[in-house]
Amino acid sequence: MRLIERIAAGDAEALGELYDRYGRVAFGVLFRMVASPEAAEEVTQDAFHSVWRQARSYRAERGSVRTWLLAICRNAAIDWRRTKGKRLERETMIDAAFDLTAEGRVDERVLARLRAERVREAIAGLPAEQRDVLGLAFWGGYSQREIAARTGTPLGTVKSRVRLAMAKLRERLAELDEDGGTRGRSPRDT
């Protein structure tokens, strides 16, 4: 709450602190709502610019700073999709049509799809607790401390689960590569 009051008073440093605290979360949410990482970065910047302009409108009794910020992010994503997103969609469709005709791109798409399948398979093989923390960390944008608070799990346990999950993923992906994976190979080599 104090941070928002400082932003409302024109303290740019406070906006930086807010970004340090919630920037990853905002990016993670926005990445799921817009077309690309670049677009998510742009919309994240737009959202924090809106926070700067709207800080006086924050009311603690209506919800937490995080909830207020994510509502601003959601609105920024909707605005982006209505304006730039539509234009970008048309441009992307044209680019995609060109990519379909470029032979080298087919190999890249096939390899990317095979890698994604291997990663999904490896993640599915993890224990549920490890899958959950990875999902919150990498797709939800939460820090390990935030995951611990959100799940009621001790911070050390969260850290251990992330570390174990990453080690198991590395091991499983290496096994898949040895068993006929696609690392360094093109579909033509098979």
C-alpha positions as CSV (number, residue, x, y, z in Angstrom):
1,M,0.0,0.0,0.0
2,R,2.8,2.4,0.9
3,L,4.5,1.7,-2.4
4,I,1.4,2.8,-4.3
5,E,1.1,5.9,-2.3
6,R,4.7,6.8,-3.2
7,I,4.0,6.1,-6.9
8,A,0.9,8.3,-6.7
9,A,3.1,11.1,-5.2
10,G,5.4,10.8,-8.3
11,D,8.2,8.6,-6.8
12,A,9.7,6.8,-9.8
13,E,11.9,4.7,-7.6
14,A,8.7,3.3,-6.0
15,L,7.5,2.3,-9.5
16,G,10.8,0.5,-10.0
17,E,10.4,-1.4,-6.7
18,L,6.9,-2.4,-7.7
19,Y,8.2,-3.6,-11.1
20,D,11.0,-5.6,-9.3
21,R,8.3,-7.2,-7.1
22,Y,5.7,-8.0,-9.7
23,G,7.3,-7.6,-13.2
24,R,7.8,-11.4,-13.6
25,V,4.3,-12.2,-12.5
26,A,2.8,-9.6,-14.9
27,F,4.9,-10.8,-17.8
28,G,3.9,-14.4,-17.1
29,V,0.2,-13.6,-17.1
30,L,0.5,-11.4,-20.2
31,F,2.6,-13.9,-22.1
32,R,-0.4,-16.3,-21.9
33,M,-2.7,-13.5,-23.2
34,V,-0.8,-12.1,-26.1
35,A,0.9,-13.4,-29.2
36,S,4.6,-13.4,-28.3
37,P,7.3,-12.7,-25.7
38,E,8.0,-9.4,-27.4
39,A,4.3,-8.4,-27.2
40,A,4.1,-9.5,-23.6
41,E,7.1,-7.2,-22.8
42,E,5.4,-4.3,-24.6
43,V,2.1,-4.8,-22.8
44,T,3.9,-5.2,-19.5
45,Q,5.5,-1.8,-20.0
46,D,2.2,-0.4,-21.0
47,A,0.6,-1.8,-17.8
48,F,3.3,-0.3,-15.5
49,H,2.9,3.0,-17.3
50,S,-0.8,2.8,-16.5
51,V,0.1,2.0,-12.9
52,W,2.1,5.3,-12.9
53,R,-0.9,7.2,-14.2
54,Q,-3.6,5.4,-12.1
55,A,-1.8,5.0,-8.8
56,R,-4.2,7.5,-7.1
57,S,-7.2,5.2,-8.1
58,Y,-5.9,2.2,-6.0
59,R,-8.2,1.4,-3.0
60,A,-6.8,-1.2,-0.5
61,E,-10.3,-2.1,0.6
62,R,-11.1,-3.4,-2.9
63,G,-8.2,-5.9,-3.0
64,S,-4.5,-6.4,-2.9
65,V,-1.9,-4.5,-4.9
66,R,-1.2,-7.7,-6.9
67,T,-4.9,-8.1,-7.8
68,W,-5.2,-4.4,-8.8
69,L,-2.0,-4.6,-10.9
70,L,-3.1,-7.8,-12.6
71,A,-6.5,-6.2,-13.5
72,I,-4.5,-3.3,-15.1
73,C,-2.4,-5.9,-17.0
74,R,-5.5,-7.7,-18.2
75,N,-7.0,-4.4,-19.5
76,A,-3.7,-3.5,-21.2
77,A,-3.7,-6.9,-22.9
78,I,-7.2,-6.4,-24.1
79,D,-6.3,-2.9,-25.4
80,W,-3.3,-4.3,-27.1
81,R,-5.2,-7.1,-28.8
82,R,-7.9,-4.6,-30.1
83,T,-5.3,-2.4,-31.7
84,K,-1.8,-3.7,-32.3
85,G,-2.8,-7.3,-31.9
86,K,-5.2,-7.3,-34.9
87,R,-2.6,-5.7,-37.1
88,L,0.1,-8.1,-35.9
89,E,-2.3,-11.1,-36.4
90,R,-2.7,-10.1,-40.1
91,E,1.1,-9.6,-40.5
92,T,1.7,-12.9,-38.8
93,M,-0.7,-14.7,-41.1
94,I,1.2,-13.3,-44.1
95,D,4.5,-14.3,-42.5
96,A,3.2,-17.8,-41.7
97,A,2.1,-18.3,-45.3
98,F,5.6,-17.4,-46.5
99,D,7.1,-19.7,-43.9
100,L,5.0,-22.6,-45.2
101,T,6.6,-22.2,-48.6
102,A,10.2,-22.0,-47.3
103,E,11.5,-25.6,-47.2
104,G,14.1,-25.0,-44.5
105,R,11.3,-23.9,-42.1
106,V,9.5,-27.2,-42.3
107,D,12.5,-29.0,-40.7
108,E,12.7,-26.4,-38.0
109,R,9.0,-26.7,-37.2
110,V,9.2,-30.5,-37.1
111,L,12.2,-30.4,-34.8
112,A,10.6,-27.8,-32.5
113,R,7.4,-29.9,-32.3
114,L,9.4,-33.0,-31.5
115,R,11.3,-31.2,-28.8
116,A,8.1,-29.8,-27.3
117,E,6.6,-33.3,-27.2
118,R,9.7,-34.6,-25.4
119,V,9.6,-31.9,-22.8
120,R,5.8,-32.5,-22.2
121,E,6.5,-36.2,-21.8
122,A,9.4,-35.5,-19.4
123,I,7.2,-33.1,-17.3
124,A,4.3,-35.6,-17.2
125,G,6.7,-38.1,-15.7
126,L,7.5,-35.9,-12.7
127,P,5.7,-36.3,-9.3
128,A,2.7,-34.0,-9.0
129,E,4.4,-31.8,-6.3
130,Q,7.3,-31.1,-8.7
131,R,5.1,-30.5,-11.7
132,D,3.0,-28.0,-9.6
133,V,6.0,-25.9,-8.5
134,L,7.5,-25.9,-12.0
135,G,4.1,-24.7,-13.4
136,L,3.9,-21.9,-10.8
137,A,7.5,-20.9,-11.3
138,F,7.9,-21.0,-15.1
139,W,4.4,-20.5,-16.4
140,G,2.9,-18.6,-13.6
141,G,5.8,-16.3,-13.1
142,Y,5.9,-16.8,-9.3
143,S,9.1,-16.6,-7.3
144,Q,10.0,-19.6,-5.0
145,R,9.1,-17.4,-2.0
146,E,5.7,-16.6,-3.6
147,I,5.1,-20.3,-4.4
148,A,5.8,-21.2,-0.7
149,A,3.3,-18.6,0.5
150,R,0.7,-19.5,-2.1
151,T,0.9,-23.3,-1.4
152,G,1.6,-23.2,2.3
153,T,4.8,-25.2,1.7
154,P,8.1,-24.4,3.4
155,L,10.4,-22.3,1.2
156,G,13.2,-25.0,1.5
157,T,10.8,-27.7,0.3
158,V,9.8,-25.5,-2.7
159,K,13.5,-25.0,-3.6
160,S,14.2,-28.7,-3.2
161,R,11.2,-29.6,-5.5
162,V,12.3,-27.1,-8.2
163,R,15.9,-28.4,-8.0
164,L,14.8,-32.1,-8.1
165,A,12.4,-31.4,-10.9
166,M,15.0,-29.7,-13.0
167,A,17.5,-32.5,-12.4
168,K,14.9,-35.1,-13.4
169,L,14.0,-33.2,-16.5
170,R,17.6,-32.9,-17.6
171,E,18.1,-36.6,-16.9
172,R,14.9,-37.7,-18.7
173,L,15.6,-35.4,-21.7
174,A,19.1,-36.8,-22.0
175,E,17.7,-40.4,-22.0
176,L,15.2,-39.5,-24.7
177,D,18.0,-38.0,-26.8
178,E,20.0,-41.3,-26.4
179,D,16.9,-43.4,-27.2
180,G,16.4,-41.8,-30.6
181,G,15.8,-38.1,-29.8
182,T,16.2,-35.4,-32.3
183,R,19.1,-33.4,-30.8
184,G,21.4,-32.3,-33.7
185,R,19.5,-34.3,-36.3
186,S,17.1,-33.3,-39.0
187,P,14.2,-35.4,-40.2
188,R,16.1,-36.0,-43.4
189,D,18.8,-37.9,-41.4
190,T,16.3,-40.5,-40.2
